[in-house]
Amino acid sequence: MQDLTRFYIVQSDNFTCLFNTFIMNLRQANILIVDDDKDVLTAVRLLLQPEVKSITTNPNPENLRKLLSDNSFDLLLLDMNFNSSQNTGNEGLYWLRQIKSRHKPLPVIMITAYADIDLAVKCLKEGATDFVVKPWKNENLIQTLKEILQKQDILPKQTAKEHPELPEIIGDSELMQNLFRKLEKIAPTDANILILGENGTGKDLIAQAIGRLSLRRDKPFVKVDVGALTQTLFESELFGHKKGAFTDAREDRIGRIETASGGTLFLDEIGNIPLQQQAKLLTVLQNRQITRLGSNTPIPVDIRLITATNLPFSDLSDERLFRKDLIYRINTVEITVPPLRERGNDTILIAEHFLRIYEKKYLKPALHLSDAAAKKLLSYTYPGNVRELQYAVERAVIMADSHILSGEDIVFSPIEQKKTDNTDSPTTHNLEELERETIEQVIEKHKGNISRAAKELGLTRGALYRRLDKYEM
């Protein structure tokens, strides 16, 4: 089953706009169940085999990583207890966390023989989709599976119907959810919008999304990189010119503002416009009309203006750099696109998106991130933001020797290297957190060899195992 269609900020030249209008039902589903009780596996197989496309059963949770890496499942039923002498539920919770760190969209139903409400709530908080108690009623279990599979596709169906041209902008973090809510409110209005954000965060695609969600969606959407225009080109490009207005003006030309009339004008890198050109732009916005170079005839224009800059708002407030009256004109509402380093697990979602793109482009088999690769991606600061992540994933796909990408396969852009010299600095001064991070780094360095890791840490194997148990690693 495809992932949910979500808003997704990417910076990709070959990005294709796709929407999932497919509604999953039980007969099209591939189900995985992992339980150490062979009687349960047999019972579920007999129950579901006539109802689903395929069902895979396995008694050992240690096989989960390989099963999920080598196959595509639509739903997982996972036992809570794999050690009958303990029955604490911690084994199932551990594997649930492992799955959600790598396969977040996969619905997981937890199975337990103990109707413990606290444990059920804990499972749901950790990302489980639902919770069932053994023994269950067969018809109830089947109905639960149907409802979960259908819910997974309600969102894409509605999104495709309501916004058929909206680019995918994926982000599950709270920062991105807040941005989406703001977009939904302001996009249908005619308010002028200023988009702020670092290079590579996806300001361009946010502007396009606003255009496609606006009431002017069927009208022109015109983009101009105004920061790259010289003074002569600025006026000619934006306002147009008459034949003979300057040396190379061999024919009349309509400017970008006039072309966008009735629709949306997107001025990128607005912060780089010199003060003299800012005054000319302000006059157009105030009067809602342009005059082509070489003409004295004003032409009325009707535009919705979107602007973007990588400058901080404090720089735009400096009147030596930017006119305050122009700021008020272009900034009815501002949107700040968060940097990738603040978006948490969105990094993994975006990386997996690029994996799908580049494994097809370079004719590679299905690729997956190892735990070490995922940790490396999450720990990096991304001065180049999504654009830099895209570079790292594309390079990893090209160089990969296995269908599992290791930490060594992830190499970040040397262009940004100077900016990341301090990424090895501790992210915390809490002693326990520092110890945990150090243990993780050393174990990863020695590829899971506990003896070598313990030697480098100056610990016995037993002492290291006690710390692993302490930190639930």
C-alpha positions in Angstrom: 0.0 0.0 0.0 1.3 3.4 -0.8 2.1 5.9 1.9 -0.5 8.5 2.9 -0.5 11.5 0.6 0.8 14.4 2.7 2.1 17.9 2.2 5.8 17.3 1.5 8.5 19.9 1.3 11.2 18.8 -1.2 13.6 20.6 -3.5 13.7 18.5 -6.6 14.0 19.4 -10.2 12.4 16.2 -11.4 9.6 16.2 -8.8 6.4 14.6 -10.1 3.1 15.5 -8.5 1.3 12.2 -7.6 -1.8 11.5 -5.6 -3.1 8.2 -4.2 -6.8 7.8 -5.0 -6.7 4.1 -4.3 -8.8 2.8 -1.4 -7.3 -0.3 0.2 -9.6 -3.1 1.1 -8.9 -6.4 2.9 -8.8 -8.5 -0.2 -6.0 -6.4 -1.7 -4.0 -6.4 1.6 -0.7 -8.1 2.4 -0.7 -8.9 6.1 2.2 -9.9 8.4 1.7 -11.5 11.8 4.5 -12.1 14.3 3.7 -14.2 17.4 5.7 -16.9 19.1 2.5 -18.9 19.7 2.3 -21.3 16.7 -1.4 -22.0 17.5 -2.2 -18.3 17.1 -0.3 -18.2 13.8 -2.2 -21.2 12.5 -5.6 -19.8 13.6 -5.0 -16.4 12.1 -3.7 -17.8 8.8 -6.8 -20.0 8.5 -9.1 -17.1 9.4 -7.5 -14.5 7.1 -6.3 -16.6 4.1 -9.7 -16.4 2.3 -10.0 -12.7 3.2 -6.7 -11.2 2.1 -4.3 -11.1 -0.8 -1.5 -12.7 1.2 -0.6 -13.5 4.8 2.9 -14.1 6.1 3.4 -15.5 9.6 6.6 -15.7 11.7 7.3 -16.7 15.3 10.5 -14.7 15.8 10.5 -10.9 16.1 14.2 -10.9 15.3 13.2 -11.5 11.7 11.1 -8.3 11.6 13.7 -6.1 10.1 14.5 -8.5 7.2 10.8 -9.2 6.6 9.9 -5.5 6.4 13.0 -4.7 4.3 12.4 -7.5 1.7 8.6 -7.3 1.5 5.8 -4.8 1.2 3.1 -5.2 3.9 0.0 -3.2 4.4 -0.6 -4.1 8.1 1.3 -5.9 10.9 -0.2 -7.8 13.8 2.5 -8.0 16.5 2.4 -10.0 19.7 3.1 -8.1 22.9 4.9 -10.9 24.8 7.6 -13.1 23.3 8.9 -14.4 26.6 6.3 -16.5 28.5 8.4 -16.3 31.7 8.0 -12.5 31.9 4.8 -11.3 30.1 5.7 -7.7 30.7 4.8 -6.5 27.3 8.2 -4.8 27.0 9.3 -7.1 24.2 6.4 -6.1 22.0 6.9 -2.4 22.9 10.5 -2.6 22.0 9.7 -4.1 18.5 6.9 -1.5 18.0 9.4 1.3 18.6 11.9 -0.3 16.2 9.2 -0.6 13.5 7.9 2.9 13.9 11.4 4.4 13.7 11.9 2.9 10.2 8.4 2.2 8.9 6.2 4.9 10.4 3.2 4.6 8.0 2.8 0.9 8.6 -0.3 0.2 10.7 0.6 -2.0 13.7 -2.0 -3.9 15.8 -0.7 -5.1 19.1 -1.8 -8.5 20.4 -1.8 -9.5 24.1 -3.4 -12.1 26.3 -3.8 -9.6 29.1 -6.5 -7.0 29.0 -4.4 -4.3 30.6 -5.7 -0.8 29.8 -2.5 1.0 30.8 -0.5 -1.2 28.5 -3.0 -0.5 25.7 -2.7 3.2 26.2 1.1 2.9 26.3 1.1 1.0 23.0 -1.1 3.6 21.3 1.2 6.4 22.5 4.1 4.6 21.0 2.4 4.5 17.6 0.3 1.4 17.6 -2.8 1.7 15.5 -4.9 -0.6 17.6 -4.9 -3.2 20.4 -6.6 -6.6 20.5 -6.9 -9.1 23.3 -6.5 -12.9 23.0 -8.9 -14.6 22.5 -10.7 -12.4 20.1 -13.9 -12.9 18.1 -13.1 -13.6 14.5 -15.7 -11.3 13.0 -14.5 -8.4 15.2 -10.9 -8.9 14.2 -11.7 -8.9 10.5 -13.8 -5.8 10.9 -10.9 -4.1 12.8 -8.5 -4.9 9.9 -11.0 -3.6 7.3 -11.5 -0.3 9.2 -7.8 0.3 9.7 -7.0 -0.3 6.0 -9.8 2.0 4.9 -8.7 4.8 7.3 -5.2 4.7 5.9 -6.5 6.0 2.6 -9.3 8.4 3.6 -6.9 11.3 3.6 -5.3 10.8 0.2 -8.8 10.3 -1.4 -10.0 13.6 0.1 -6.8 15.4 -0.7 -6.8 14.3 -4.3 -10.4 15.3 -4.8 -10.1 18.7 -3.2 -6.6 19.7 -4.4 -5.8 17.7 -7.6 -2.8 19.8 -8.5 -1.2 20.2 -5.0 2.4 19.0 -4.9 3.3 16.5 -2.2 4.8 18.3 0.8 5.5 15.6 3.4 6.0 16.5 7.0 4.6 14.9 10.2 6.4 17.2 12.7 4.4 19.7 14.8 6.2 22.5 13.0 5.0 21.3 9.6 1.5 20.6 10.9 1.3 24.2 12.1 2.5 25.4 8.7 -0.1 23.4 6.9 -2.9 24.8 9.1 -1.6 28.3 8.3 -1.5 27.5 4.6 -5.1 26.3 4.6 -6.3 29.6 6.1 -4.4 32.0 3.9 -4.1 30.3 0.5 -7.8 30.9 -0.5 -7.5 34.6 0.3 -5.9 37.4 -1.8 -3.5 38.4 0.9 0.1 39.1 0.0 2.4 36.5 1.5 6.0 36.7 2.5 7.8 33.3 2.8 10.8 33.2 5.0 13.3 30.4 5.3 16.9 29.2 4.8 18.1 28.1 1.4 16.9 24.6 0.5 13.9 24.5 2.7 11.4 24.5 -0.1 10.1 28.1 -0.2 9.5 27.7 -4.0 7.2 24.8 -3.5 5.3 26.5 -0.7 4.6 29.3 -3.1 3.4 26.9 -5.8 1.1 25.2 -3.2 -0.4 28.5 -2.2 -1.0 29.3 -5.9 -2.7 25.9 -6.5 -4.9 26.2 -3.4 -5.9 29.8 -4.1 -9.1 31.1 -5.8 -6.8 32.1 -8.7 -5.6 28.5 -9.3 -6.9 28.5 -12.9 -5.0 31.8 -13.7 -1.3 32.3 -14.5 1.3 31.6 -11.8 4.4 33.6 -12.8 7.8 33.3 -11.0 10.6 35.8 -11.1 14.0 35.5 -9.4 14.3 39.2 -8.9 17.6 39.0 -7.0 19.3 37.9 -10.3 18.1 40.9 -12.4 20.2 43.9 -13.2 18.5 47.3 -13.0 17.8 47.4 -16.8 16.6 43.8 -16.8 14.5 44.4 -13.7 12.3 47.0 -15.4 12.1 45.2 -18.7 11.3 41.8 -17.1 8.8 43.0 -14.7 7.1 45.9 -16.5 7.8 45.0 -20.2 9.0 47.4 -22.9 8.1 49.0 -26.2 10.1 48.4 -29.4 13.1 50.8 -29.4 13.0 51.5 -25.7 16.7 50.5 -25.5 19.3 49.1 -27.8 18.2 45.5 -27.9 14.4 46.2 -27.7 13.6 45.0 -31.2 9.9 44.4 -30.5 7.2 45.0 -27.9 7.4 42.8 -24.9 4.9 42.1 -22.1 6.4 42.1 -18.6 6.0 39.4 -16.0 3.6 41.5 -13.9 1.3 42.0 -16.8 1.5 38.3 -17.7 0.5 37.4 -14.2 -2.5 39.7 -14.2 -5.6 37.9 -12.9 -3.3 35.3 -11.3 -0.4 35.0 -8.9 3.1 36.7 -9.1 5.9 35.0 -7.2 9.0 37.2 -6.6 11.8 35.0 -5.3 14.8 36.4 -3.4 13.0 39.7 -2.8 15.5 40.6 -0.1 18.2 41.1 -2.8 16.5 44.0 -4.6 18.4 47.3 -4.4 16.5 50.2 -2.8 16.0 52.0 -6.1 14.2 49.0 -7.6 12.3 48.6 -4.4 10.8 52.1 -5.0 9.6 51.1 -8.5 8.1 47.9 -7.3 6.3 49.8 -4.4 4.8 52.2 -6.9 3.3 49.3 -8.9 1.8 47.6 -5.8 0.3 50.9 -4.6 -1.2 52.0 -8.0 -2.0 48.5 -9.3 -0.7 49.5 -12.7 2.5 49.2 -14.7 4.0 51.3 -17.5 6.2 49.6 -20.0 9.7 51.0 -20.7 9.4 53.4 -23.6 5.7 54.1 -23.0 3.7 56.6 -21.1 0.5 54.6 -21.0 -0.3 52.9 -17.7 -1.7 49.4 -17.8 -3.9 48.2 -14.9 -2.9 44.9 -13.4 -4.6 42.5 -10.9 -2.2 40.3 -9.1 -1.9 38.2 -5.9 1.7 38.7 -4.7 3.8 36.1 -3.1 7.4 36.9 -2.2 10.2 34.8 -0.6 13.7 35.5 0.9 16.3 33.6 2.8 17.1 36.8 4.8 16.0 36.9 8.5 13.1 39.2 9.2 15.4 41.4 11.3 17.4 42.2 8.1 14.3 43.2 6.2 13.4 45.5 9.1 16.6 47.5 8.5 15.6 50.5 6.4 19.2 50.8 5.1 18.5 47.5 3.3 14.8 47.4 2.7 12.0 50.0 2.6 9.6 49.7 5.5 6.6 50.8 3.4 7.4 47.9 0.9 7.6 45.4 3.7 4.1 46.4 4.8 2.9 46.0 1.2 4.3 42.5 0.6 3.8 41.1 4.1 0.1 40.9 4.9 1.0 37.4 6.3 4.4 35.8 6.6 5.2 32.1 6.6 8.4 30.7 8.0 9.5 27.4 6.5 11.4 25.6 9.3 14.9 24.3 8.6 15.3 20.5 8.3 17.3 20.2 11.5 14.3 21.2 13.5 11.8 18.8 11.9 12.8 15.6 13.7 11.7 12.4 12.0 10.6 14.3 8.9 14.2 13.8 7.8 13.6 10.0 7.5 10.3 10.4 5.7 11.9 12.7 3.1 15.0 10.5 2.8 12.7 7.5 2.1 10.9 9.6 -0.5 14.2 10.3 -2.3 15.1 6.6 -2.0 12.0 5.7 -4.0 12.9 8.3 -6.7 16.5 7.4 -7.1 16.2 3.6 -6.9 13.9 3.9 -10.0 16.1 6.5 -11.7 19.3 4.4 -11.3 17.5 1.0 -11.7 18.3 -0.2 -8.2 16.4 -2.8 -6.2 14.2 -1.7 -3.3 16.5 0.1 -0.9 16.2 0.6 2.9 18.0 2.6 5.6 19.8 0.7 8.2 19.5 1.8 11.8 23.0 3.3 11.6 22.1 5.3 8.4 18.8 6.6 10.0 20.7 7.7 13.1 23.3 9.5 11.0 20.6 11.3 9.0 18.8 12.3 12.2 22.0 13.6 13.9 23.2 15.9 11.1 22.4 19.6 11.1 21.7 20.1 7.4 23.0 23.6 6.6 21.8 22.9 3.0 18.4 21.6 4.3 16.3 19.4 2.1 18.5 20.1 -1.0 21.5 18.7 0.9 19.6 15.7 2.1 18.6 15.0 -1.5 22.2 15.1 -2.6 23.2 12.7 0.2 20.5 10.2 -0.6 21.2 10.3 -4.4 24.9 9.7 -3.8 24.1 6.8 -1.4 21.8 5.2 -4.0 24.4 5.4 -6.7 27.2 4.0 -4.5 25.2 1.4 -2.7 26.5 -2.2 -2.8 23.6 -3.6 -0.9 19.8 -3.1 -0.6 20.4 -1.9 3.0 22.1 1.5 3.2 24.7 1.6 6.0 25.9 4.7 7.9 29.1 4.7 5.7 26.9 5.1 2.6 25.6 8.4 3.9 28.0 11.1 2.9 27.1 14.8 3.2 28.0 17.5 0.8 31.6 18.9 1.1 30.1 22.2 0.0 28.5 22.6 3.4 31.4 20.9 5.3 32.8 24.1 6.9 29.3 24.9 8.3 29.2 21.5 10.0 32.6 21.4 11.7 30.8 21.7 15.1 28.3 18.9 14.6 30.3 16.6 16.8 29.8 18.9 19.8 27.6 17.4 22.5 23.9 18.0 22.1 23.4 17.8 25.8 25.3 18.2 29.1 23.2 15.7 31.0 25.7 12.9 32.1 23.3 10.0 31.4 22.5 11.3 28.0 26.2 11.8 27.2 27.0 8.3 28.3 24.1 6.9 26.2 25.2 8.8 23.1 28.8 7.8 23.6 27.8 4.1 23.9 25.7 4.3 20.8 28.5 5.9 18.8 31.1 3.4 19.9 28.9 0.4 19.2 28.0 1.8 15.8 31.8 2.4 15.1 32.5 -1.3 15.8 29.4 -2.5 13.9 27.8 -4.0 16.9 30.8 -5.9 18.3 30.3 -5.6 22.0 33.7 -6.9 23.0 35.5 -4.2 20.9 33.1 -1.5 22.0 33.6 -2.4 25.7 37.4 -2.4 25.3 37.3 1.1 23.8 34.9 2.4 26.5 37.1 0.9 29.2 34.4 -1.4 30.4 34.0 -5.1 30.8 31.4 -6.8 28.6 29.2 -7.3 31.6 29.3 -3.7 32.6 28.5 -2.6 29.0 25.5 -5.0 28.9 24.2 -3.5 32.2 24.4 -0.1 30.7 22.6 -1.3 27.5 19.9 -2.7 29.8 19.8 0.5 31.8 19.2 2.7 28.7 17.0 0.1 27.0 19.3 0.0 24.1 
